[in-house]
Amino acid sequence: MTKKKPNFESTVKEVDELVQRLESGDAGLEDSLETYEKGIAAIKAAQQQLVEAEQRVQLLIDKASTEESSEDDAV
């Protein structure tokens, strides 16, 4: 069974929770480092999700532009 990829909102929420944990100052050095590493990984995942969303939007814009151009040619 494949693991479902988290959505952008849940990834941002995870980053927020990790930041709060780090800012609390309650964790020791090793736990703080692990939390920081998880945060960096989550930020990279969120950035990748944004890139993928931007690509999808661009494809939709290109498709709409192509369809509009085809309709203009038919008239």
C-alpha positions, 0 to 999 in steps of 0.5 A: 500500500502506498503512502498518501502524499500530504497536501500543502496545507498539512505540510505548512501546518507541520512546519508551524508546529515544528517552529513552535516546538523549537521556539518553546525552548523546552527541547534539548539539543539533540531533539532540537536538531531532529526537529530542525531537520524535520522542518527543513524536509517539510519546507522542501516538500512544501516548496515542491508542492508549490512548484507542482501547483504552479506547473498545473496552473501554467498548463491550464493557462496554456490550454485555455489560451490554445483553445481560445486561439483555435476558436478565434481561427474558426470565426 
